[in-house]
Amino acid sequence: MKKELARILEDAVKKLGVEDWPAIEIEVPPQDTMGDLATPVAMSLAKALKKPPRKIAEELIETIADQSVFEKIELAGPGFINFTFSKRYLCSELQNLLTLQGKFLREDIGQGKRVQVEFISANPTGPLHLGHGRGGAIGEALSNLLKAAGYRVDREYYINDAGRQVKLLGLSVFARYQQLNGTEHPFPEDGYKGSYIEEIANDLIREKGNAYLQAKFDDVAVLFIDYAYKKILSGIREDLTEFGIAFDTWQSERELFSNGEVENALNDLKRKGYIYEKDGAVWFKATDFGDEKDRVIIKQDGEYTYFTSDIAYHRKKIEKQYDELIDIWGADHHGYITRIKAVIESLGYSKEKLKVVLVQMVTLLRGGRPVQMSKRAGEFVTLKEVIDEVGADITKFIFLTRRPDSHLEFDLETAKAQSSENPVFYVQYANARINSIFRHADEQDIVFEAFDIDDLGLLTAEEELRLIKKLLMYPTMFAGAVNCHEPHRITFYLQELSGIFHSYYNKHRIVSGEIALTKARLALCEAVRIVIRDGLEILGISIPEKM
């Protein structure tokens, strides 16, 4: 509907003789009584036409040639124009939805452009926690959304398998290995203390016995580090598979060093004059590109900082010639955005090529009370523990019920409830309920087939028209979600659509003795089912036939 109105308004503005006009804003009015869609375009044209906005609005209304699309067009306030679409137009568009389905619902916005989405990228030093899960749900849904809109999407996981944290992991496992073999060995003060460390140490004992009991850590560090992080990474892969998330590529940080990509990146920046030495360290001139201070890339002791490998990593991304790079990070990495964009700009590319989505924390509750920490992870509840208790679909959907940059409370009891309090159950049940309606129709020998506009014209109830209008707003919502990189808009929409449908179902009998009306209502139900399935598919949520 929004696209059609935009086309009509553009034609009307042209007829007023305006050669260069601002983008035409179209919005959904705050109240149903104000119409289906509204525009303040008359006010934005007042300066160019040197007329009062209300006068311009009147002229625009008069110039709209095909007013059969609308039931009424009203002038409101200082110059708003409110549009209520005609029933015939709504039924015609509903017919198009039923006939074209995906082609009607999804716009080819990407047109084959290449996008890389990098998300989760958790250090392989422990199990995935809820924050990683939320980032994963957002990354997967965003990837699906962009792909549905015609982009070519690559999903990537960056493995932080180099540096201090993985060394500390190996040292933690080494200490626990010694202790389990009866040796009094000190545990590192800032080591990883979850029971998974003991599990890894026990696995190593089963495989190697006490072969390293007399060894010094420095002599076996590579073995312990590799063994530990690979075990954890294997568990991460298993958890992601259970969560329904798959990556196209897994990029190792270590490989950036071993393949010479870190060295090449630094040499590249050095040739460009963006690297210098000071106080025994090596620095990147981040301030040349808007950062608040220059950044150390090699410390005084010769050790590389985390930022150094990130420079090489993003250089490698850039060289793959993606049209857009999307990084999904925890909200605590907010300050990192400027320096990574500085790297991209220093390499000769627009910093706008990189989009960063920040994801806020998740608080886990049970009946409104905070959940105690995980026994296995030690410091947090693992993603796997939540999936095992409430299921992957519910977990993923709840993660997508808030904007990424807003804090999320995840209540386990609400998540398990089979009621309207459980958002994914509410949506999936709408689809299952429609399936049940069609099974009942089959039992009555009522065959569903394509319907013409006259049949759909039997849909006259207020709830039916409201449902049709909501269905026809899906393409507009879809385009907005794509352009703003906000898959949670689909979650909001599906909850609202399901609420309207359940209310309609509770008030009106779908299958009745009036065959023509029954078929029209079945057509409406089929349209709801098409839209719900499209949205759930993008979100990566299963679509059960029965519940």
C-alpha positions in Angstrom: 0.0 0.0 0.0 2.8 2.4 0.9 4.5 1.9 -2.5 1.3 2.5 -4.4 0.6 5.7 -2.4 4.1 6.9 -3.0 3.6 6.5 -6.8 0.3 8.3 -6.7 1.7 11.2 -4.6 4.8 11.6 -6.9 2.4 11.9 -9.9 0.4 14.5 -8.0 3.4 16.5 -7.0 4.6 16.6 -10.7 1.3 18.0 -11.8 1.8 20.9 -9.4 4.9 21.9 -11.4 7.5 21.1 -8.7 10.8 20.2 -10.3 12.8 19.2 -7.3 10.9 18.0 -4.2 12.1 16.4 -1.0 11.5 12.7 -0.3 7.8 12.0 0.2 7.2 10.9 3.8 4.5 8.3 4.3 3.6 7.2 7.8 1.0 5.1 9.6 -1.4 7.4 11.6 -1.4 6.9 15.4 -5.1 6.2 15.4 -7.2 4.0 13.0 -9.8 6.8 12.7 -7.1 8.9 10.9 -7.0 6.5 7.9 -4.6 3.8 6.8 -1.6 6.0 5.7 -0.8 9.7 5.9 1.7 12.2 4.5 3.0 15.6 5.5 4.3 16.2 2.0 2.2 19.4 1.6 4.2 21.0 4.5 7.5 20.1 3.0 6.4 21.8 -0.3 5.3 25.0 1.3 8.6 26.8 0.8 9.1 25.8 -2.8 5.5 26.7 -3.8 5.2 29.7 -1.5 1.7 28.6 -0.5 0.1 27.6 2.8 0.4 23.8 3.4 -3.4 23.3 3.6 -3.8 25.0 0.2 -1.1 22.7 -1.3 -2.8 19.7 0.3 -6.1 20.6 -1.3 -4.5 20.9 -4.7 -2.7 17.6 -4.3 -6.0 15.9 -3.5 -7.6 17.4 -6.6 -4.8 16.2 -8.8 -5.0 12.6 -7.8 -6.4 11.0 -10.9 -7.3 7.5 -9.7 -9.2 8.1 -6.5 -10.9 4.7 -6.8 -7.9 3.3 -4.9 -9.2 5.2 -1.9 -12.4 5.1 0.1 -11.7 8.6 1.3 -8.9 11.3 1.4 -9.0 13.8 4.2 -7.1 17.0 5.0 -6.1 17.2 8.6 -4.3 19.7 10.9 -1.8 22.1 9.4 -1.5 20.1 6.1 -1.6 16.4 6.7 -3.3 14.2 4.1 -4.9 11.0 5.5 -5.7 8.2 3.1 -8.2 5.3 3.6 -7.9 2.6 1.0 -11.0 1.3 -0.8 -12.3 -2.2 -0.1 -12.0 -3.1 -3.8 -8.3 -2.1 -3.8 -7.7 -4.0 -0.6 -9.3 -7.2 -2.0 -7.3 -6.8 -5.3 -4.0 -6.6 -3.4 -5.0 -9.5 -1.2 -5.6 -11.5 -4.4 -2.1 -10.5 -5.5 -0.7 -11.7 -2.2 -2.4 -15.1 -2.6 -1.3 -15.4 -6.2 2.3 -14.1 -6.1 3.2 -14.9 -2.5 6.9 -14.4 -2.1 7.1 -12.1 -5.1 4.5 -9.9 -3.5 6.0 -9.9 0.0 9.7 -9.5 -0.8 11.3 -6.6 -2.7 14.6 -7.2 -4.5 16.4 -4.4 -2.7 19.9 -6.0 -2.8 20.0 -6.8 -6.6 22.9 -9.2 -6.1 25.1 -6.9 -4.0 27.6 -8.8 -1.8 27.4 -8.5 2.0 29.5 -10.2 4.7 27.9 -10.6 8.1 30.3 -11.4 10.9 28.8 -12.4 14.2 29.2 -14.2 17.5 33.0 -14.6 17.1 33.4 -15.6 20.8 36.8 -16.4 22.2 37.2 -20.2 22.2 37.9 -20.1 25.9 34.6 -21.2 27.2 31.0 -22.2 26.2 28.7 -19.7 24.5 26.7 -17.6 26.9 23.3 -15.8 26.4 25.0 -12.7 25.0 26.6 -14.8 22.3 23.2 -16.4 21.6 21.5 -13.1 21.2 24.1 -11.9 18.8 23.8 -15.2 17.0 20.0 -14.9 16.6 20.3 -11.4 15.3 23.2 -12.2 12.9 21.4 -15.2 11.5 18.1 -13.4 11.1 19.8 -10.4 9.5 21.6 -12.6 7.1 18.4 -14.4 6.2 16.6 -11.0 5.8 19.3 -9.6 3.5 19.3 -12.8 1.4 15.5 -12.7 1.1 15.9 -9.1 -0.2 18.3 -10.2 -3.0 21.7 -9.7 -1.4 24.4 -12.3 -1.7 25.3 -13.0 1.9 28.4 -14.6 3.5 28.2 -15.5 7.2 31.6 -15.5 9.0 32.8 -16.5 12.5 36.1 -15.0 13.5 38.0 -17.4 15.8 40.2 -15.5 18.4 42.6 -18.3 18.7 45.8 -16.2 19.3 46.9 -14.0 22.1 46.8 -13.9 25.9 43.3 -15.4 26.5 43.9 -18.7 24.7 47.3 -18.9 26.4 45.5 -18.4 29.8 43.1 -21.2 28.7 45.9 -23.6 28.1 47.6 -22.6 31.4 44.3 -23.2 33.3 43.9 -26.7 31.8 47.6 -27.5 32.5 47.1 -26.5 36.1 44.0 -28.6 36.5 45.7 -31.5 34.7 48.5 -31.4 37.2 46.1 -31.2 40.2 44.0 -34.2 38.9 47.2 -36.2 38.7 47.9 -35.5 42.4 50.4 -32.7 42.0 50.0 -29.5 44.1 50.2 -27.0 41.3 49.0 -23.4 41.7 46.0 -22.4 39.6 46.5 -19.1 37.7 44.8 -16.3 39.7 42.9 -15.0 36.6 42.5 -18.4 35.0 39.2 -20.0 33.7 37.5 -21.8 36.6 34.4 -23.4 35.1 34.0 -27.1 35.5 34.5 -27.4 31.7 38.2 -26.8 32.4 38.3 -30.0 34.6 36.4 -31.9 31.9 39.0 -31.0 29.3 41.8 -31.9 31.7 40.2 -35.3 32.3 39.8 -35.9 28.6 43.5 -35.2 28.2 44.3 -37.6 31.0 42.2 -40.3 29.4 44.1 -39.8 26.1 47.6 -39.1 27.3 47.7 -40.4 30.9 50.3 -38.6 33.1 52.8 -38.1 30.2 53.1 -34.3 31.0 53.2 -34.6 34.8 56.8 -33.5 35.1 56.7 -31.0 32.2 57.0 -27.3 32.5 54.1 -25.3 30.9 56.4 -23.4 28.5 57.5 -26.7 27.0 54.0 -28.1 26.4 52.1 -24.8 26.0 51.3 -25.3 22.3 49.9 -28.8 23.0 47.7 -27.7 25.9 46.5 -24.5 24.2 45.6 -26.3 21.0 43.9 -29.2 22.7 41.8 -27.0 25.0 40.7 -24.4 22.5 39.9 -27.0 19.8 37.7 -28.9 22.3 35.8 -25.7 23.2 35.5 -24.7 19.6 34.0 -28.2 18.8 31.5 -27.6 21.5 30.7 -24.1 20.2 30.0 -25.6 16.7 27.7 -28.3 18.3 25.8 -25.6 20.2 25.4 -23.5 17.1 24.1 -26.4 15.1 21.5 -27.1 17.8 20.6 -23.4 17.7 20.1 -23.6 13.9 23.0 -21.3 13.0 25.5 -22.1 10.2 28.5 -20.2 9.0 29.9 -20.1 5.5 33.5 -19.4 6.7 35.5 -19.6 9.9 38.4 -17.2 9.9 41.3 -18.1 12.3 43.2 -15.3 13.9 46.3 -17.5 14.0 46.2 -17.9 10.3 46.4 -14.1 9.8 49.8 -14.3 11.5 51.0 -17.6 9.9 49.9 -16.5 6.4 51.7 -13.2 6.7 48.6 -11.1 6.5 49.3 -9.2 9.8 52.8 -8.3 8.5 51.4 -7.3 5.1 48.8 -5.1 6.7 51.3 -3.3 8.8 53.7 -2.8 5.9 50.8 -1.4 3.8 50.0 1.1 6.5 53.7 1.9 7.0 54.0 2.7 3.3 51.0 5.0 3.6 52.7 6.8 6.5 50.1 5.8 9.2 52.5 3.9 11.5 55.2 5.4 13.7 57.4 4.5 16.7 57.2 6.2 20.1 58.3 5.2 23.6 59.5 1.9 22.4 56.1 0.9 21.0 54.6 1.0 17.5 51.5 3.1 16.9 48.7 3.5 14.3 47.7 7.1 13.5 44.1 6.7 14.3 43.7 10.4 15.1 44.2 11.1 11.4 40.7 9.5 10.8 38.7 10.9 13.7 39.7 8.6 16.6 40.3 10.3 20.0 43.9 9.0 20.2 46.4 7.0 18.3 46.5 3.2 19.0 49.3 0.9 20.0 49.7 -2.0 17.7 53.0 -3.5 19.0 53.8 -3.0 22.7 57.2 -2.2 24.2 57.8 -5.9 24.9 57.3 -6.7 21.2 53.9 -8.4 21.8 51.1 -7.5 19.3 47.9 -6.0 20.7 44.4 -7.3 19.8 43.9 -4.3 17.6 46.8 -5.4 15.3 45.1 -8.6 14.2 41.9 -6.8 13.8 43.6 -4.4 11.3 44.7 -7.4 9.3 41.3 -9.1 9.5 39.4 -6.1 8.3 41.9 -5.5 5.6 41.3 -9.0 4.4 37.5 -8.4 4.4 38.0 -5.2 2.4 40.1 -7.1 -0.2 37.3 -9.5 -0.8 35.4 -6.6 -2.5 32.2 -6.9 -0.5 29.7 -4.1 -1.1 29.0 -3.9 2.6 30.5 -5.3 5.8 28.4 -5.9 8.9 29.9 -6.6 12.3 27.7 -7.6 15.2 29.4 -6.8 18.5 28.6 -6.7 22.2 27.6 -3.2 23.4 30.8 -3.0 25.5 32.7 -2.7 22.2 31.1 0.6 21.3 34.4 2.5 21.6 36.0 0.1 19.1 33.9 1.3 16.2 35.8 4.5 15.5 39.2 2.8 15.4 38.1 0.0 13.1 36.5 2.6 10.8 39.8 4.5 10.9 41.5 1.4 9.7 39.1 1.0 6.8 39.5 4.7 5.8 43.3 4.5 6.1 43.3 1.6 3.6 41.6 3.9 1.1 37.9 2.9 1.5 34.9 4.7 2.7 34.3 4.0 6.4 30.6 3.8 5.6 31.3 0.4 4.1 31.3 -1.0 7.6 28.1 -1.2 9.6 28.3 -2.2 13.3 25.3 -3.6 15.1 25.7 -3.4 18.9 23.9 -6.0 21.1 23.0 -5.3 24.7 23.2 -7.8 27.6 20.6 -10.4 28.5 19.4 -10.9 32.1 18.1 -14.5 32.7 15.2 -14.8 35.1 13.0 -17.5 36.4 9.6 -16.3 37.5 10.9 -12.8 37.7 14.0 -13.7 39.8 17.6 -13.8 38.6 18.9 -17.2 37.8 21.9 -18.5 39.6 25.1 -18.9 37.7 25.9 -22.1 35.7 27.8 -24.8 37.5 29.6 -25.8 34.3 30.6 -22.3 33.1 31.3 -20.9 36.5 30.5 -17.3 35.8 27.5 -17.3 33.5 24.5 -19.4 32.3 25.4 -21.1 29.0 23.4 -20.9 25.8 23.1 -24.7 25.7 21.5 -24.8 29.2 18.8 -22.4 28.1 18.2 -24.2 24.7 18.0 -27.6 26.6 15.3 -26.2 28.9 13.1 -24.1 26.6 14.1 -25.1 23.0 16.0 -23.3 20.2 12.9 -21.7 18.6 11.7 -20.0 21.8 15.2 -18.9 22.7 15.9 -17.4 19.3 12.5 -15.7 19.0 12.8 -14.1 22.4 16.2 -12.8 21.6 14.6 -11.0 18.6 11.7 -9.4 20.6 13.7 -6.3 21.4 15.9 -3.9 19.5 19.6 -5.2 19.7 20.7 -2.0 21.5 18.1 -2.4 24.3 18.6 -4.6 27.4 16.6 -7.9 27.3 15.1 -9.8 30.2 14.7 -13.5 29.4 12.3 -15.3 31.8 12.4 -19.0 31.6 8.9 -19.6 33.0 7.4 -17.2 30.5 9.4 -18.9 27.7 7.9 -22.3 28.6 4.3 -21.1 28.9 1.9 -22.2 26.2 0.0 -19.0 26.2 -0.1 -15.5 24.7 2.7 -14.6 27.2 5.0 -16.8 25.1 5.6 -14.8 21.9 6.8 -17.6 19.7 4.0 -19.9 20.8 1.5 -17.2 20.0 2.8 -16.9 16.4 3.4 -20.6 15.7 0.0 -21.4 17.1 -1.7 -19.0 14.7 -0.1 -21.1 11.8 -1.1 -24.4 13.5 -4.6 -23.1 14.1 -5.0 -22.2 10.4 -3.8 -25.7 9.4 -6.5 -27.1 11.7 -9.1 -24.9 10.0 -8.1 -26.3 6.6 -8.2 -29.8 7.8 -11.7 -29.1 9.1 -12.7 -27.7 5.7 -11.3 -30.8 3.9 -13.5 -32.9 6.2 -16.5 -30.9 5.0 -15.4 -31.4 1.3 -14.7 -27.7 0.9 -11.9 -27.4 -1.6 -9.6 -24.4 -1.4 -8.7 -22.8 -4.7 -7.9 -19.4 -6.3 -10.5 -16.8 -5.6 -11.5 -13.8 -7.6 -12.1 -10.3 -6.2 -15.8 -10.7 -6.0 -15.4 -13.7 -3.6 -13.0 -11.7 -1.4 -15.5 -8.9 -1.4 -17.6 -11.0 1.0 -15.0 -10.1 3.7 -16.9 -7.2 5.2 -16.4 -7.6 9.0 -14.3 -4.9 10.7 -11.9 -7.6 11.9 -11.4 -8.9 8.4 -10.6 -5.5 6.9 -8.2 -4.9 9.7 -6.5 -8.2 9.1 -6.3 -7.5 5.3 -4.7 -4.1 5.9 -2.1 -5.6 8.3 -1.3 -8.3 5.7 -0.8 -5.7 3.0 1.7 -3.8 5.2 4.1 -6.7 5.2 6.1 -5.5 2.1 6.5 -2.1 3.6 7.7 -3.6 6.9 10.0 -6.0 5.1 11.6 -3.1 3.1 12.1 -1.1 6.3 13.7 -4.0 8.1 16.1 -4.6 5.2 17.1 -0.9 4.8 17.6 -0.4 8.6 19.1 -3.9 9.2 16.5 -4.6 11.9 15.1 -8.1 11.7 13.3 -7.6 15.0 10.7 -5.6 13.0 9.5 -8.9 11.6 9.1 -10.3 15.1 7.0 -7.3 16.2 4.9 -7.6 13.0 4.3 -11.3 13.4 3.2 -10.8 17.0 0.7 -8.1 16.0 -0.6 -10.1 13.0 -1.1 -13.2 15.2 -2.9 -11.1 17.8 -5.3 -9.7 15.2 -5.8 -13.2 13.7 -6.6 -14.9 17.1 -9.1 -12.2 17.9 -10.7 -12.7 14.5 -10.9 -16.4 14.9 -12.4 -16.1 18.4 -15.2 -13.8 17.1 -16.0 -15.3 13.6 -16.7 -18.8 12.4 -14.5 -19.6 9.4 -16.1 -22.8 8.1 -19.9 -22.5 8.0 -22.9 -23.5 5.9 -22.3 -20.4 3.7 -19.9 -21.8 1.2 -19.0 -18.6 -0.6 -18.3 -16.8 2.7 -16.4 -19.8 3.9 -14.1 -19.8 0.9 -13.5 -16.1 1.2 -12.5 -16.6 4.9 -10.3 -19.5 4.0 -8.6 -17.3 1.5 -7.9 -14.7 4.2 -6.6 -17.5 6.5 -4.3 -18.7 3.7 -2.9 -15.2 3.3 -2.2 -15.1 7.0 -0.5 -18.4 6.8 1.7 -17.3 3.8 2.8 -14.2 5.7 3.5 -16.0 9.0 5.6 -18.6 7.3 7.5 -16.1 5.3 8.4 -14.2 8.5 9.3 -17.2 10.5 11.5 -18.5 7.7 13.5 -15.3 7.7 13.8 -15.4 11.5 15.1 -19.0 11.3 12.2 -20.3 13.4 10.5 -23.7 12.7 6.9 -23.8 11.5 5.2 -26.8 13.2 2.1 -28.1 11.4 0.4 -29.0 14.7 0.7 -27.8 18.3 
